[in-house]
Amino acid sequence: DKMMFKLIVTMKIMVVAGQLTSADSAVFLKAGSSLDVKAERQNPFRWMSDKVWLNVLQISRHPFGVDQMLFFREIVDFITRNDAAWKKWFDENEPESCPVPDYEERLAMERNLGPFLRFCIVRFMREDRTAIACAQFIESMLDSRFTAPVTDQISDIFEESSPRKPVLYLLTAGSDPTFSIDELAKKKKKYPTDKVSMGEGQEKVAREKNNNAFLTGGWVILQNSHLGIGYMCELEDVLLKTPDIDDDFRLWITCEITPRFPIGLLQIAIKVTLEPPAGLKAGIYRTYSTMVTQELLDKIDHEKWRTLVFVQAFLHSIVQERRKFGPIGWCVPYEYNNSDLDACLQFLEKHVSATVMVGQPVSWVTVQYMVAEAQYGGRITDDLDRELFNTYTLKWFCDEIFKPGFAFNNYQADYNYKIPEGLEIQQYREGIETIPPVDSPLIFGLHPNADLTYRLKEAAEMIATIIETQPKDSGGAGGKSMDEIVKEQALDLLSKMPPDFVEEIFRAQIKKLKGPPQTQDKGFSAPLNIFLFQELQRLQSIIAIVRVNLQSIAMAIDGTVVMTTDLLEDLGSIFDARVPRRWTNDASGAEISWLMPNLGGWFTGLTDRQLMLDTWLQNGRQVMKSYWLTGFTNAQGFLTGMRQEVTRQHKKDQWALDDVTSHTEVLPHDNERIRDVPDEGQNIHGLFIEGGRWNRQEGRLDESEPKKLFVGMPAIYVTATTASFKSMGINYGPHGPYNTAVYKYPKRNDRYLIFRLYLKTESHPYHWRVRGVCLICQTE
């Protein structure tokens, strides 16, 4: 990523020039991720999340620059005194371009550090604007020409190349430079070029083509060279050691990014990356300049055929562009490509010929199934993604599209996405030209907040990549070495470690615990007691791993044990305020604990989980009015145990475990206001909703508030039943309930799916499906 590279270079220039210290770079990257929210004073501002609060505390303590200036020392006092102005700045759409309250004059006076300090405050308080603020920072420190978009013409790249200096194209999804190379070859009288698609047995062909072109001065294109790494290794020697190569010879290589590519060839080649044009407009235009031709439009002389072609092209662009929003877009980012589109267009052509052209109506059920389930659906592996794709085809493959006033957007907007009319392809291209270059998330069916999700994802990926590429020898404040910083932190964490759970003791305690009401079960004959035993075993193994690991790191720094490569990796993670891998995964790579992006949050999670399980163990279930679902390593096991207990309570009704299903009710209040433990089933809390919000007054799904990506859900009552919701007479709204998934993390996939529950909605459930609404256990 070019922006990331420019940022690294700019910060390095400032460090070398003595304007910044390496500790300043480190604090910019890590922010408040090493702080523990439980160990710090409480966040006094309702409009500020805990993550931003920890970042503010960190920036207030950090001495900037060579002069070790505590520039933001009074920031907490300033925000307290001037709350309204700071909240206004925090809520601005472009805070990086607005004056910073209380600090603007001082920032303007700081000639060397001013731009960096402004960049820091934006990154710490409004992480979603990091990329935009980054461009401003680079522009003010270096020059505007470093941030101006660069589009290298292929002719310029050709001028820079030479017979012994090949051009290497690094491929990204949807980009292929072959067409542009051929166009240039025609101008330079070198057409046709020799093309070799690399793969097994193709090295011999490539060798012959190159040897011939050395003499004749031809051009050779080696495509997909990541499949012929063996030949790439010998190519460097061939280019440098062959005595006579014709001056007109050129070698073009296309390759996916791979660590196995020979470094020597990489260094002598001109490296070019091609990013496909982003956005709906670019995607549809690309389809109408490559896949859809005048010949295709003329195949069937009927306006319904031309309309269906455009709808298919629009859907293709929508499902590709939706990937950029991350998990709220698609649970799994599928590589939909032109072959899917081509297959659908071929099917539509045959279907229209067999129906519309003989006076029959289009069979929409067939079209929807073939597009969503057979063609594109062949790539889809996740059930929720399949439901989402089916929703798009239900909305856009129906009789509505043939009506004159049809628009793809069902919301009020300045621009309506309509289907162009006409017989000529040029009329369609002109219609596509009117589409706005920047897409609103609403056209995808998402809430405008999805744009914020996309920007946060972009910023987090950029910062994580820079942290991984940074050298780990940077000293901290006060000249402390990396080892001293890590040792201090390891000893601090050790002092906060919860005590061990001893298996003999907690086994004896569980034997005395009561089971559910109206049954004779107690001790290990009650399913939830067995679940508690398993959770305690798992948590104890995590506590033991962390304790031993921290002790080993401290001893290795002192030199009393050998510093192994594993310990060195863990030491680097703690220095970067990230969670060491062995705390979250075992040697096989399987997850053994919970995943968090920063060390402070993970450690808070450890102490919270220990507290909940210990409370349950010491006092029994009669004090557990609600369970923190996030705190369990196996949340599905808790729900299964609950269903088993309810089934046993209905022994006289002859309930069988195979027949019961989970039934949920969202309570009107949080877990603190729950008075009694339910006789049947259990209350759970700690869930968040993404993509929408829960209207507590009316007890139904509602649209998100601006800039609020995750909203806490009230407590939820979970029980088991043998009846369907219809026979129970529950009103879930005029169109029925929205069946939402509950995930462990914001990263959505089948592995992290816990269960599904029904939510009341006044809108159609389709609306929430394209919004990407789901419940999650933790927001990071």
C-alpha positions, 0 to 999 in steps of 0.5 A: 500500500503506497500510503503506508510506505510513504508514512513509514518513510516520512516518520523515518526522515523525522526520526533521522532529522532528530525531530521525532524519537522512536518512542514517538513512532511507537506511541503513535502506532500502539496508542492506549492498547497496552493500558488495562481499562480496569486499572485506570481511572473511570471514563467520565465522558459518556460520548467517548468509548473506553478505547478512545479514553485509554488513548487519551490517557496514553497521549496525556502521559507521553513526552514528545520529541527530543525535548521530551515535551508533555504536549497533551499533559492537560488534555483530560482537564481541557476536555472536562472544562470544555466538554461541548467544544471537544464533543463537537470536534469529535462528531465532525465529519472531517475533524482533521480539517477542523481546529483542535479545541484548546490546542489549535494555537500551540499546534500552529506555533510548533513548526517541526512537531505540529503536523505530527501532533495533529496527526496523533490526536486524530489517530487517537480520538478518531481512528476512522480518519487516520488514512485521510489525516495521514495524507495531510501529514505527509503533504505538510512534512514533505510536499503535495506531489508525494500524495498526488495520485500517480497513474503511470502510463504503460509507455512511460514504464516502457521507456524506463525498461531495457532488454536486461531490465524486465517489467514485473506486474504484481497482480491483484483481483480483477487486474490484467495488464496483457491487453495494455501491453498488446496495445503498446506492442501494436504501436511499437510494431512488436505485435503479436507478442509471445505469451506463455502462461506459466505452469507445470512443463511450461519452463521449456516453452518459456526458455525457447521463446526467450532465446528466440526473442533475444535474437529477433528483438521480440517481446515476451509475456510470462503470465502467472509466474508464481506458478513457475518459480523454478524458471524465475530463479534461473531467469536472473542469471540468463538476463545478466549473463547472456552476452548478446541480447537485441536492444528491442527485446523486452520481457514482461512478467505478471505474478501474484504476490508470493514470498517465494519469488527470487529476490535478485530478479525482484531487484532488477525488475521494474515493479508495477502494481495494478489496482482495478478501478474501485466503485460501482461506476468503474465496475459496471463500466468495465463490464460494458467495455469488456464483457457486454458488447453491441453483438451481445445486446443484439443477440435478442431483439427485445428490451427485456433482454437488454434490461436483464443484462444491465441488472445482471451487470449491476448485481455483479458490481454490487456483490464485488464492491460490497467486499470492501466493508469487511464482515458486515459486507460478506462473512467470507470475501468471495472472489466473484469474477467475470466467469460467474457473470459470463455464465449468468449472461449465457443462461439468461440468453437461453432463458429469455429465448425460451420464454419471452420470445415465445410469449411466455413470462420469465420464470423468476424462481428459475432465474433467482435459483440459477444466479444465486444458488448455481452460478455465484452460489457455487462459491458461497460457503456461508449460510448467511452469505447465501441468504444475503445473495438470495435477498439481492436476487429476490429484490432485483430479479422480479417484474418490477424491473420492467416497469418504467419508474424502477430504480435500484435504490429504494430510498430518497436520494439526489441520484436514482440508479435507473436502468438506461434505455436504448438499442445501442451500447453507447446509450448504456455507457452514457447512462453509466457515466452519470453514476456518482463516482463515490458510492453511498453504503445505502445502495448496497442496502447498508447503513451509512455507518458502514462507511465508518466500518470500512475506514476503521478496518482500513486504518487498523490494517495499516497500523497493524502492518506498520507495527509488524514491519517496524524494528523492535530495537526502539527505546522508550521514554527516558531511554529505556531499552526494549528489554527493560520495558518488556520486563517491567510490563511482564512483572506488572502483569504477573502481579495482577494475575488471578490465583490458580484454580486447583482441580481437586478443590473445585471438583469437590465444590461442584459435587455440592452444587445444586441442579435446576429447580424441580429436579433431583439433579445435583453435582455432576448430574446437572448439565450446567455444573458439568459445563462449569467444571469444563470451563474452569479446567480451560481457564486454569490451563490459560492462567498456567500458560500465561503465568509460566510464559511471563516468568520465562520472559522475565528470566530470559531477559535477566539471562537466567534461562535461554532466550529461545526464538519462541520467547523472542517472538512473545517478547516482541508481541508484548513490546507491541502491546499485542497478545502473544500467540501462545496465549491464544493458540496451541502448537497445532494452531487451534484456539484455546482462549479469546482473541483480542487485538491488544494486550490490555483488553485481553488481560482485562478479559482474563480477570473478568472471566476468572471473577465470573466463574469463581462467583458461580463456583463459590455461591452456586447458580442461585446468585447467577441472575444472568450469565456473561455469554462472552466469558465462556470459551464454549458458549454453545456448550452453555446453551446445550446444557441449558436445553438439557436441563429444561428438557429434564424439567419437563420429564413428565411432558415426555420432552426429548432433547432432539425435539426442543429448540432454543427460544429467546426473549429480549428483556426490556432492561439490562442484567443489573435490573434482573431481580430473580433467577428464572425457574426454567432457562437462563438470562444472558448478557454482554451482547452487542448489535451491529448494523442496527440498534435495539429500540428498548422502548418499543422492543424492536429492531431499529436503524443505527444512530450515526457513528454508533457501530456497536450498541449494547443489547439488554439482557436476553432470556434463553430457554427451550421449547417444543412449540413454534413461535407461531403456536406460542402466539408471539408477535414479531411484527407484520412480516415475521421475525428477523432471524439473526445470527449471534457471533463470538467476534465481529469476524463472522464465519461458521466457526464463530457462530454461537446460535441464532435468535428471532428479533421483532421488526416492523420492517421486512426481514430482507431489510435487515439482511442486506443491512448485515445486522447481527449480534456479537459477543465482543466488538474487537 
